[in-house]
Amino acid sequence: MGYQVLARKYRPQRFADVAGQDHVTRTLLNALSQNRMAHGYIFSGHRGIGKTTIARILAMALNCRTEVGAAERPTPEPCGVCDSCNEVRQGTAVDVIEIDAATNRGIDEIRELRDAARYSPARDRYKIYILDEAHQITDAAFNALLKTLEEPPAHVIFMMATTEPENIPQTIRSRCQHFSFHAVKFDDILTQLKMIAAEEQVEAEDAALALLAEAGDGSMRDALSIMDQAIASAPVENGRPVLSATQIRELMGSVPNAVFERLLEAVAAGQSAALMEQLNVLLNAGNSPSSLARHMARYLRNTLMAKLGGEQTELLQISADERARAARTALLFTEEEVTRNLQIVLRTFDELNYRQEQRFHLELGLLKLIHAQRLLPLEELLSGVASSAGMRGSTPSPRPASSASRTASVGTQTATPAPTLSPFGTSGSLSSPPAPKESASMERSRPAPVAETGTAVTPQRLATPFPVANGQTTGFAETLTEGSLAKQATAVVEIAPERLPAAVAPPAAGAISVASVRNAVVQALAAAGHSSASQLLGAGVWTLDGASLRIEVAAMGKKMLSLTVNAAAEKIIRQQLQQLGAPTRFLVAPGTGESAGQALAAAPLAGSVQEAALANPLVQRAKEIFQAEVRSVVDLRKK
């Protein structure tokens, strides 16, 4: 007998030998043991996963001459040694008729089959018809078979194997038992390849067998066919073929995934020139643009699965080394970015099928990956604070000294006992220091502060104190108004610490205030890349509600608020609160209509670009002349 290819030589002859189809083999074995056999079966699924093989094994088991329970056949599995089993294995059984439905698909062939089915088997127990590629049969031919399939003779069993069960009429499917086969798992294919390599006396690297199993793409027959080809092209050492990963890649014309890892590293770094140089090397080496796009789409899919389920997820049917590689690449992008990159590569692959200059379109498609990295998330655009995204990574500007800032003397005060400055007060919760209560003598002796415009204004309230860089004086921002909003002005007054009321003395070392917690949380969010959440919470109103912290932000919908302050941002907030010793329970809620711009103008983040812009004399003068308010601040300086 001549050489037999591996796919035929190692075709399973028992149900137990079929890999990856336990749900089918278990059901058929139970049906055989209980004598509950149907008259029609449909086996559907991927190519090369055992549909026709299981049909032949079932035919052997039905016509096996050895009784179940005998020494040669203890289970319903076929014995494999009787004449009926040997004839089915060799394809010479008279009562097991295997028909290629792709060529015998017309109504005339089906009429002949229907007429022959009426006669009893020549020798065996059942007359079995195996219709391979059954979806190729025409509708007229199926209609001719319909009545026979519905009420067949007791000795006839039909088995139909197909890769497209949806093309079989519903009237046929409803009269048969339908078994949907699964794609064979990577580990099952790899185990089978190792066994065959040992049987064939082939020395193979684990990486080489992993490449063959991955190339099978869930099909055992495809993996064995590629392995047959690899053995034929492998070098021989000591009389044994040697399979290496490099040789198999050259044979299949594939590119190592390390190349795609470097390409995506260039994409993540925004290095367009480096990306084009690496692509040029691949194309000059003879790799086709279509093949590169297909393999890159597969690599991006594995990266997405690693991002979703981790390195050890069942969604990855690849080797351990490739799992680690996909996990490393997944760390470079967010889930949304990997999804977008995969969509771009898939669209590029589709375009390459009907484009003339494939190289140009592949280069354009890879450049789109870099350009897509510069897109702003949709939630930032809709939240109304995307204008501050340009400040990401910029160094906070120091607040310039205002010409209206000058030292004011404070009159005689009424002595009051100094309360404890614990940030948790009597209730143990975080609170801001109370505003000082001035005596009548203090109000009379204080001169009216003058703004830059020279307009006399009246003090209204004192904001939360903040330390000055030199550590000698403490500034207080006061909102000063006269008459209406049209005459609104702002001044900053510096007061010597020894002349301050006891209630507003600088906080003791180690003390925590709402302002310090707010600044720490906002800065942590900005450093982690959550610019939208940082700006939104920085412009919010932070108060205490019992033992939890309440943050009121600009009015917006609950859906948009959940997108801006997402799970990752909440984790950062909770970590910062825990580090500061503050209550970790917090609530972010939309305010009662105050816009982000108004909140920004009222309380900019200390040391931020917004604070520097609002303190600029020109900005203050423009606000007075045009009776305007600052809604947003954009940093247009070159980084």
C-alpha positions as CSV (number, residue, x, y, z in Angstrom):
1,M,0.0,0.0,0.0
2,G,1.3,3.5,-0.9
3,Y,1.9,6.4,1.5
4,Q,-1.2,7.6,3.4
5,V,-1.4,11.2,4.6
6,L,-1.5,11.8,8.3
7,A,-5.2,12.9,8.2
8,R,-6.2,9.5,6.8
9,K,-3.7,7.4,8.6
10,Y,-4.7,8.7,12.0
11,R,-8.5,9.1,11.4
12,P,-10.3,8.0,14.6
13,Q,-12.0,4.6,14.5
14,R,-13.7,4.8,17.8
15,F,-15.8,7.4,19.5
16,A,-13.3,7.7,22.3
17,D,-10.6,8.7,19.8
18,V,-12.5,11.8,18.5
19,A,-11.0,14.9,20.0
20,G,-13.2,17.9,21.1
21,Q,-16.7,16.5,20.4
22,D,-17.6,14.9,23.7
23,H,-21.1,16.2,23.7
24,V,-21.8,14.4,20.4
25,T,-20.0,11.1,21.2
26,R,-21.6,10.8,24.6
27,T,-25.1,11.3,23.2
28,L,-24.6,8.7,20.4
29,L,-23.1,6.1,22.8
30,N,-26.1,6.5,25.1
31,A,-28.5,6.2,22.2
32,L,-26.7,3.0,21.1
33,S,-26.8,1.5,24.5
34,Q,-30.5,2.4,25.0
35,N,-31.5,1.4,21.4
36,R,-33.0,4.8,20.7
37,M,-31.5,5.4,17.3
38,A,-33.2,8.1,15.1
39,H,-33.8,7.6,11.3
40,G,-32.1,10.9,10.4
41,Y,-29.1,12.9,11.7
42,I,-27.5,16.2,10.7
43,F,-23.9,16.8,11.7
44,S,-22.9,20.5,11.2
45,G,-19.8,22.5,12.1
46,H,-16.4,23.7,11.0
47,R,-14.4,21.9,8.4
48,G,-12.1,19.1,9.4
49,I,-13.5,18.6,13.0
50,G,-14.9,15.0,12.6
51,K,-18.4,15.2,11.1
52,T,-17.9,12.5,8.4
53,T,-15.6,10.5,10.8
54,I,-18.3,10.3,13.4
55,A,-20.9,9.3,10.8
56,R,-18.6,6.4,9.7
57,I,-18.0,5.3,13.3
58,L,-21.8,5.4,14.0
59,A,-22.3,3.3,10.8
60,M,-19.7,0.8,12.1
61,A,-21.4,0.6,15.5
62,L,-24.9,0.1,14.0
63,N,-23.8,-2.7,11.7
64,C,-21.1,-4.3,13.9
65,R,-21.6,-8.0,14.0
66,T,-20.1,-8.5,17.5
67,E,-22.7,-8.3,20.2
68,V,-22.4,-5.6,22.9
69,G,-21.0,-7.1,26.1
70,A,-18.7,-9.6,24.4
71,A,-15.0,-9.7,25.1
72,E,-14.3,-8.0,21.7
73,R,-17.0,-5.4,22.3
74,P,-17.7,-4.6,26.0
75,T,-19.3,-1.2,25.1
76,P,-21.4,0.1,22.3
77,E,-18.2,1.1,20.5
78,P,-17.6,-0.8,17.3
79,C,-15.3,-3.8,17.7
80,G,-13.2,-2.8,14.7
81,V,-12.3,-6.3,13.7
82,C,-15.4,-7.9,12.2
83,D,-16.1,-7.8,8.4
84,S,-18.6,-5.1,8.6
85,C,-16.3,-2.8,10.6
86,N,-13.4,-3.5,8.2
87,E,-15.5,-2.8,5.1
88,V,-16.8,0.5,6.5
89,R,-13.3,1.5,7.3
90,Q,-12.1,0.7,3.8
91,G,-15.1,2.3,2.1
92,T,-16.3,-1.0,0.5
93,A,-19.4,-1.7,2.6
94,V,-22.4,-2.6,0.4
95,D,-25.0,-1.3,2.8
96,V,-23.2,1.9,3.9
97,I,-23.5,4.3,0.9
98,E,-21.4,7.5,1.1
99,I,-22.6,10.1,-1.4
100,D,-20.8,13.4,-2.3
101,A,-23.8,15.7,-2.3
102,A,-21.8,18.5,-4.0
103,T,-21.8,16.5,-7.3
104,N,-24.9,14.4,-6.8
105,R,-27.2,17.2,-5.9
106,G,-29.9,17.1,-8.5
107,I,-33.4,15.7,-8.3
108,D,-32.5,12.7,-10.5
109,E,-29.8,11.5,-8.2
110,I,-32.1,11.9,-5.1
111,R,-34.9,10.0,-6.9
112,E,-32.5,7.1,-7.5
113,L,-31.5,7.2,-3.8
114,R,-35.2,7.2,-2.8
115,D,-36.0,4.2,-5.0
116,A,-33.0,2.2,-3.7
117,A,-33.8,2.9,-0.1
118,R,-37.0,0.8,-0.3
119,Y,-35.0,-2.4,-0.6
120,S,-33.7,-4.2,2.4
121,P,-30.0,-4.3,3.2
122,A,-27.9,-6.8,1.3
123,R,-26.3,-8.3,4.4
124,D,-26.0,-5.9,7.4
125,R,-28.7,-4.7,9.8
126,Y,-29.2,-1.2,8.4
127,K,-28.8,0.5,5.1
128,I,-27.1,3.8,5.9
129,Y,-26.8,6.8,3.6
130,I,-24.1,9.4,4.4
131,L,-24.6,12.6,2.5
132,D,-21.5,14.7,2.6
133,E,-21.8,18.5,2.0
134,A,-25.6,18.1,2.2
135,H,-26.2,21.8,1.9
136,Q,-25.3,21.6,-1.8
137,I,-28.5,19.6,-2.6
138,T,-31.1,21.6,-4.5
139,D,-34.4,22.5,-3.0
140,A,-36.2,20.4,-5.6
141,A,-34.1,17.4,-4.6
142,F,-34.8,18.0,-0.9
143,N,-38.5,18.1,-1.6
144,A,-38.2,14.7,-3.4
145,L,-36.4,13.3,-0.3
146,L,-38.8,14.9,2.1
147,K,-41.5,12.1,2.3
148,T,-38.9,9.3,2.5
149,L,-37.1,11.1,5.3
150,E,-40.3,11.7,7.2
151,E,-41.5,8.0,7.0
152,P,-38.5,6.0,6.0
153,P,-38.3,2.1,6.1
154,A,-37.2,0.7,9.4
155,H,-33.9,-0.4,8.0
156,V,-32.8,3.0,6.6
157,I,-30.8,5.7,8.4
158,F,-29.8,9.0,6.8
159,M,-26.7,11.0,8.0
160,M,-26.1,14.4,6.5
161,A,-22.8,16.3,7.1
162,T,-22.6,20.0,6.3
163,T,-20.7,23.2,7.1
164,E,-23.8,25.3,6.3
165,P,-26.8,24.0,8.2
166,E,-28.8,27.1,7.6
167,N,-28.9,26.2,3.8
168,I,-30.8,23.0,4.6
169,P,-34.6,23.5,4.5
170,Q,-36.3,23.7,7.8
171,T,-38.7,20.9,6.8
172,I,-35.6,18.6,6.5
173,R,-34.0,19.8,9.8
174,S,-37.2,19.3,11.8
175,R,-37.3,15.6,10.8
176,C,-33.7,14.9,11.9
177,Q,-31.6,15.1,15.0
178,H,-29.2,18.0,14.7
179,F,-25.7,17.8,16.3
180,S,-23.6,21.0,16.2
181,F,-19.9,20.2,16.3
182,H,-17.4,22.5,18.1
183,A,-14.1,23.8,16.7
184,V,-11.3,21.7,18.2
185,K,-9.5,23.5,21.0
186,F,-5.9,24.5,20.7
187,D,-4.8,22.2,23.5
188,D,-6.6,19.2,22.0
189,I,-4.9,19.7,18.6
190,L,-1.5,20.2,20.3
191,T,-1.9,16.9,22.2
192,Q,-2.8,15.1,19.1
193,L,0.2,16.5,17.2
194,K,2.6,15.5,19.9
195,M,1.2,11.9,19.8
196,I,1.5,11.7,16.0
197,A,5.1,13.2,16.1
198,A,6.1,10.5,18.5
199,E,4.5,7.8,16.4
200,E,6.1,9.1,13.2
201,Q,9.6,9.4,14.8
202,V,9.7,13.1,14.2
203,E,11.7,15.5,16.4
204,A,9.7,18.7,16.8
205,E,10.1,21.8,19.0
206,D,7.2,22.7,21.2
207,A,7.0,26.1,19.4
208,A,6.8,24.4,16.1
209,L,3.9,22.2,17.1
210,A,2.2,25.2,18.7
211,L,2.5,27.0,15.3
212,L,1.0,24.0,13.5
213,A,-1.9,23.8,16.0
214,E,-2.6,27.5,15.7
215,A,-2.5,27.3,11.9
216,G,-5.2,24.6,12.1
217,D,-7.6,27.3,13.4
218,G,-9.8,24.7,15.2
219,S,-9.6,22.1,12.4
220,M,-7.7,18.9,13.2
221,R,-7.5,18.0,9.5
222,D,-5.9,21.3,8.5
223,A,-3.3,21.0,11.3
224,L,-2.4,17.4,10.1
225,S,-2.2,18.5,6.5
226,I,0.2,21.3,7.4
227,M,2.2,19.0,9.6
228,D,2.4,16.5,6.7
229,Q,3.8,19.3,4.5
230,A,6.2,20.4,7.2
231,I,7.7,16.9,7.7
232,A,8.3,16.6,4.0
233,S,10.2,19.9,3.9
234,A,12.1,19.4,7.2
235,P,15.8,18.6,7.4
236,V,16.8,15.1,8.4
237,E,19.2,14.5,11.3
238,N,20.2,11.0,12.3
239,G,17.5,9.6,10.0
240,R,14.7,11.6,11.7
241,P,12.9,14.8,10.4
242,V,13.4,17.8,12.6
243,L,10.7,20.5,12.8
244,S,11.6,24.0,13.9
245,A,9.5,27.1,14.3
246,T,11.5,29.1,11.8
247,Q,11.2,26.4,9.2
248,I,7.4,26.2,9.6
249,R,7.0,30.0,9.4
250,E,9.0,30.0,6.1
251,L,6.8,27.2,4.9
252,M,3.6,28.9,5.7
253,G,4.8,32.4,4.7
254,S,3.8,33.8,8.0
255,V,5.4,36.6,10.1
256,P,6.4,36.1,13.7
257,N,4.1,37.8,16.2
258,A,7.1,39.6,17.6
259,V,6.9,41.8,14.5
260,F,3.3,42.8,15.2
261,E,4.2,43.5,18.8
262,R,6.9,46.0,17.6
263,L,4.4,47.6,15.2
264,L,1.9,48.1,17.9
265,E,4.5,49.5,20.2
266,A,5.3,52.1,17.6
267,V,1.6,52.9,17.3
268,A,1.3,53.3,21.1
269,A,4.3,55.7,21.1
270,G,2.9,57.6,18.1
271,Q,6.1,57.0,16.0
272,S,4.9,57.2,12.5
273,A,8.3,57.1,10.9
274,A,9.4,54.0,12.9
275,L,6.1,52.3,11.9
276,M,6.6,52.9,8.2
277,E,10.2,51.7,8.4
278,Q,9.3,48.4,9.9
279,L,6.4,47.9,7.4
280,N,8.9,48.7,4.6
281,V,11.2,45.9,5.8
282,L,8.3,43.4,5.9
283,L,7.1,44.3,2.4
284,N,10.6,44.3,0.9
285,A,11.0,40.8,2.3
286,G,8.2,39.5,0.1
287,N,5.3,39.5,2.5
288,S,2.0,40.4,0.8
289,P,0.0,43.4,2.2
290,S,-3.1,41.2,2.4
291,S,-1.3,38.5,4.4
292,L,0.2,41.1,6.8
293,A,-3.2,42.7,7.4
294,R,-4.8,39.4,8.0
295,H,-2.2,38.3,10.5
296,M,-2.3,41.7,12.3
297,A,-6.1,41.5,12.6
298,R,-5.6,38.0,14.2
299,Y,-3.0,39.4,16.6
300,L,-5.2,42.4,17.6
301,R,-8.0,40.0,18.3
302,N,-5.8,38.0,20.7
303,T,-4.7,41.3,22.2
304,L,-8.4,42.3,22.8
305,M,-9.2,38.9,24.4
306,A,-6.1,39.3,26.7
307,K,-7.4,42.8,27.6
308,L,-10.8,41.4,28.4
309,G,-10.0,38.2,30.2
310,G,-6.4,38.3,31.1
311,E,-3.5,36.1,30.0
312,Q,-5.0,32.8,31.0
313,T,-8.4,33.3,29.5
314,E,-10.1,30.5,27.5
315,L,-10.7,33.0,24.8
316,L,-7.1,32.7,23.8
317,Q,-6.4,29.5,21.9
318,I,-2.6,30.1,21.5
319,S,0.6,28.9,23.1
320,A,1.9,30.2,26.5
321,D,4.5,32.5,24.9
322,E,1.9,34.0,22.5
323,R,-0.4,34.6,25.5
324,A,2.3,36.5,27.3
325,R,3.0,38.5,24.1
326,A,-0.6,39.5,23.7
327,A,-0.9,40.4,27.3
328,R,2.1,42.8,27.0
329,T,0.6,44.5,24.0
330,A,-2.8,44.8,25.8
331,L,-1.1,46.9,28.5
332,L,-0.3,49.6,25.9
333,F,-3.9,50.4,25.1
334,T,-7.3,50.7,26.6
335,E,-10.1,48.4,25.7
336,E,-11.7,51.1,23.5
337,E,-8.4,51.7,21.7
338,V,-7.8,48.0,21.0
339,T,-11.4,47.6,19.7
340,R,-10.9,50.7,17.4
341,N,-7.6,49.4,16.1
342,L,-9.0,46.0,15.3
343,Q,-11.9,47.7,13.4
344,I,-9.5,49.8,11.4
345,V,-7.3,46.8,10.5
346,L,-10.3,44.7,9.5
347,R,-11.6,47.5,7.3
348,T,-8.2,47.9,5.7
349,F,-8.0,44.1,5.1
350,D,-11.4,44.3,3.3
351,E,-10.3,47.2,1.1
352,L,-7.1,45.4,0.1
353,N,-9.2,42.7,-1.7
354,Y,-10.4,45.1,-4.4
355,R,-7.7,47.8,-4.5
356,Q,-5.0,48.2,-7.0
357,E,-2.1,49.6,-4.9
358,Q,-2.3,47.4,-1.9
359,R,0.8,48.7,-0.3
360,F,-0.4,52.2,-0.2
361,H,-3.7,51.2,1.4
362,L,-1.9,49.1,4.0
363,E,0.4,52.0,4.9
364,L,-2.6,54.4,5.1
365,G,-4.4,51.9,7.3
366,L,-1.5,51.6,9.8
367,L,-1.1,55.4,9.9
368,K,-4.8,55.6,10.9
369,L,-3.9,53.6,14.0
370,I,-1.6,56.4,15.1
371,H,-4.0,59.2,14.2
372,A,-6.8,57.4,16.1
373,Q,-4.7,57.6,19.3
374,R,-5.1,61.4,19.2
375,L,-8.9,61.2,19.3
376,L,-10.6,62.5,22.5
377,P,-13.0,60.1,24.3
378,L,-16.6,60.9,23.6
379,E,-17.4,61.4,27.2
380,E,-14.9,64.3,27.4
381,L,-16.5,66.0,24.5
382,L,-20.0,65.7,25.9
383,S,-19.1,66.6,29.4
384,G,-18.2,70.1,28.3
385,V,-14.7,70.1,29.9
386,A,-12.8,68.7,26.9
387,S,-11.3,72.1,26.3
388,S,-9.0,71.5,29.2
389,A,-7.5,68.4,27.7
390,G,-4.7,70.4,26.2
391,M,-3.3,71.0,29.7
392,R,-2.7,67.3,30.1
393,G,0.9,66.8,31.3
394,S,1.7,70.5,31.6
395,T,3.5,72.0,34.6
396,P,1.2,74.0,36.8
397,S,2.0,77.7,36.6
398,P,2.6,79.6,39.9
399,R,0.0,82.1,40.8
400,P,1.2,85.7,39.9
401,A,1.2,88.3,42.6
402,S,-1.8,90.7,42.2
403,S,-1.3,94.4,42.4
404,A,-4.4,94.6,44.6
405,S,-2.7,92.2,47.1
406,R,-1.4,94.2,50.0
407,T,-1.2,93.8,53.8
408,A,-4.1,95.2,55.7
409,S,-4.0,95.9,59.4
410,V,-6.6,94.4,61.6
411,G,-8.1,96.3,64.5
412,T,-8.5,95.3,68.1
413,Q,-10.2,91.9,68.4
414,T,-12.3,90.4,71.2
415,A,-10.4,87.5,72.7
416,T,-12.0,84.2,72.1
417,P,-10.9,80.8,73.2
418,A,-9.0,79.0,70.4
419,P,-10.9,75.9,69.4
420,T,-9.2,72.7,68.4
421,L,-8.2,72.5,64.8
422,S,-8.9,68.8,64.3
423,P,-10.1,68.2,60.7
424,F,-12.8,65.8,62.0
425,G,-14.3,68.2,64.7
426,T,-16.6,66.7,67.2
427,S,-18.4,64.4,64.9
428,G,-15.2,62.7,63.6
429,S,-15.9,63.8,60.0
430,L,-14.0,66.0,57.7
431,S,-14.9,69.7,57.7
432,S,-13.6,73.1,56.6
433,P,-12.4,75.7,59.2
434,P,-15.2,78.1,60.0
435,A,-15.1,81.7,58.8
436,P,-14.0,84.1,61.6
437,K,-16.5,86.3,63.3
438,E,-15.4,89.9,63.4
439,S,-16.2,92.2,66.3
440,A,-17.7,95.7,65.8
441,S,-14.4,97.4,66.6
442,M,-12.7,95.2,64.1
443,E,-15.2,96.2,61.3
444,R,-14.8,100.0,62.1
445,S,-11.0,99.9,62.2
446,R,-10.6,97.9,58.9
447,P,-10.2,100.2,55.9
448,A,-12.3,99.4,52.8
449,P,-10.0,97.3,50.4
450,V,-9.5,98.8,47.0
451,A,-9.5,96.7,43.8
452,E,-7.3,97.3,40.7
453,T,-9.9,99.6,39.2
454,G,-9.9,101.8,42.3
455,T,-13.5,101.0,43.2
456,A,-14.2,100.8,46.9
457,V,-15.8,97.4,47.7
458,T,-17.3,95.8,50.7
459,P,-16.1,92.4,52.0
460,Q,-18.6,89.7,52.0
461,R,-17.1,86.3,53.0
462,L,-13.7,84.6,53.7
463,A,-12.7,81.6,51.8
464,T,-10.7,78.6,53.0
465,P,-7.2,79.7,54.1
466,F,-4.1,78.5,52.1
467,P,-0.4,78.8,53.0
468,V,1.9,81.2,51.2
469,A,5.2,79.8,49.8
470,N,7.4,81.8,52.2
471,G,5.5,80.4,55.2
472,Q,5.2,83.8,56.8
473,T,1.8,85.0,55.8
474,T,-1.5,83.4,55.0
475,G,-3.7,84.7,52.2
476,F,-7.5,84.8,52.1
477,A,-9.5,85.2,48.9
478,E,-12.5,87.5,49.5
479,T,-15.5,88.1,47.2
480,L,-16.1,91.8,47.3
481,T,-19.2,93.3,45.8
482,E,-20.8,96.7,45.7
483,G,-24.3,97.2,44.4
484,S,-25.0,94.7,41.6
485,L,-23.1,92.1,39.6
486,A,-22.2,94.8,37.1
487,K,-19.8,96.3,39.7
488,Q,-18.3,93.1,40.9
489,A,-14.6,93.1,41.6
490,T,-12.1,90.8,43.4
491,A,-9.3,91.6,45.8
492,V,-6.8,89.5,47.8
493,V,-5.9,90.5,51.3
494,E,-2.9,89.2,53.2
495,I,-3.0,89.1,57.0
496,A,-0.2,88.4,59.3
497,P,-0.7,85.1,61.2
498,E,-0.2,86.7,64.6
499,R,-3.0,89.1,63.9
500,L,-5.5,86.4,62.8
501,P,-8.5,85.4,64.8
502,A,-8.0,82.2,66.6
503,A,-10.7,80.4,64.7
504,V,-8.9,80.9,61.4
505,A,-5.3,80.2,62.5
506,P,-3.2,78.2,60.0
507,P,-3.8,74.5,60.4
508,A,-1.5,72.5,62.6
509,A,1.1,70.2,61.1
510,G,-0.5,66.9,59.9
511,A,-4.1,68.4,59.9
512,I,-6.3,67.6,57.0
513,S,-9.0,69.9,55.4
514,V,-11.5,69.5,52.7
515,A,-9.4,71.6,50.4
516,S,-6.3,69.5,50.9
517,V,-8.3,66.3,50.2
518,R,-9.9,67.9,47.2
519,N,-6.5,69.0,45.8
520,A,-5.0,65.6,46.4
521,V,-7.8,63.7,44.7
522,V,-8.0,66.1,41.7
523,Q,-4.2,65.9,41.2
524,A,-4.2,62.1,41.4
525,L,-7.0,61.9,38.8
526,A,-5.1,64.3,36.5
527,A,-1.9,62.3,36.9
528,A,-3.7,59.0,36.0
529,G,-5.1,60.5,32.8
530,H,-8.6,61.1,34.0
531,S,-8.6,64.7,32.9
532,S,-12.4,64.9,32.5
533,A,-13.1,63.6,36.0
534,S,-10.2,65.8,37.4
535,Q,-11.7,69.0,36.0
536,L,-15.2,68.1,36.9
537,L,-14.5,67.3,40.5
538,G,-12.0,70.1,40.9
539,A,-14.8,72.5,39.9
540,G,-17.3,70.8,42.3
541,V,-18.5,71.7,45.8
542,W,-17.1,69.3,48.4
543,T,-19.2,69.0,51.6
544,L,-19.8,66.4,54.3
545,D,-23.0,64.4,54.7
546,G,-22.7,62.4,57.9
547,A,-19.8,60.0,57.8
548,S,-19.4,60.3,54.0
549,L,-18.1,62.9,51.5
550,R,-20.5,64.5,49.1
551,I,-19.3,66.1,45.9
552,E,-21.7,68.3,43.9
553,V,-20.6,68.9,40.3
554,A,-22.0,70.8,37.4
555,A,-25.5,69.8,36.4
556,M,-25.4,66.8,33.9
557,G,-27.3,63.6,33.2
558,K,-26.6,60.5,35.3
559,K,-25.4,58.6,32.3
560,M,-22.8,61.2,31.4
561,L,-21.8,61.5,35.0
562,S,-21.1,57.7,35.2
563,L,-19.0,57.9,32.0
564,T,-16.9,60.8,33.3
565,V,-16.4,59.4,36.9
566,N,-16.1,55.8,35.9
567,A,-15.0,52.7,37.9
568,A,-11.3,53.5,37.4
569,A,-11.7,57.1,38.6
570,E,-13.7,55.9,41.6
571,K,-10.9,53.5,42.5
572,I,-8.3,56.3,42.5
573,I,-10.6,58.6,44.6
574,R,-11.1,55.8,47.2
575,Q,-7.3,55.1,47.3
576,Q,-6.5,58.8,47.9
577,L,-9.1,59.1,50.6
578,Q,-7.7,56.1,52.3
579,Q,-4.2,57.4,52.2
580,L,-5.2,60.8,53.6
581,G,-7.2,59.1,56.5
582,A,-10.4,60.6,55.2
583,P,-13.8,58.7,55.0
584,T,-13.7,56.4,52.0
585,R,-17.4,56.6,51.5
586,F,-18.2,59.4,49.0
587,L,-21.0,60.4,46.6
588,V,-20.7,62.3,43.4
589,A,-24.0,64.0,42.5
590,P,-25.0,66.6,39.8
591,G,-25.6,70.1,41.2
592,T,-28.6,72.2,41.0
593,G,-27.7,74.0,37.7
594,E,-24.4,75.6,38.3
595,S,-22.3,75.2,35.2
596,A,-18.7,73.9,35.1
597,G,-17.5,77.4,34.0
598,Q,-19.2,79.2,36.9
599,A,-17.8,76.7,39.4
600,L,-14.4,77.0,37.8
601,A,-14.4,80.8,38.1
602,A,-15.5,80.5,41.8
603,A,-12.9,78.0,43.0
604,P,-10.1,77.1,40.6
605,L,-7.6,74.4,41.5
606,A,-4.6,75.7,43.5
607,G,-1.6,76.0,41.3
608,S,-3.5,75.3,38.1
609,V,-3.5,77.2,34.8
610,Q,-7.1,78.2,35.5
611,E,-6.0,79.9,38.7
612,A,-3.2,81.8,37.0
613,A,-5.4,82.9,34.2
614,L,-8.2,84.1,36.5
615,A,-5.7,86.0,38.7
616,N,-4.2,87.9,35.7
617,P,-4.9,91.6,35.9
618,L,-5.9,91.8,32.2
619,V,-8.4,89.1,32.7
620,Q,-9.9,90.8,35.7
621,R,-10.0,94.1,33.9
622,A,-11.8,92.5,30.9
623,K,-14.3,90.9,33.3
624,E,-15.1,94.3,34.7
625,I,-15.3,96.1,31.4
626,F,-17.5,93.5,29.6
627,Q,-19.3,92.4,32.8
628,A,-18.3,88.8,31.8
629,E,-17.6,85.5,33.5
630,V,-14.9,82.9,32.7
631,R,-16.5,79.6,31.5
632,S,-13.4,77.7,30.4
633,V,-9.6,78.2,30.2
634,V,-7.6,76.7,27.4
635,D,-3.7,76.5,27.5
636,L,-2.5,77.2,24.0
637,R,1.2,77.5,24.9
638,K,3.6,75.2,23.0
639,K,4.6,72.2,25.1
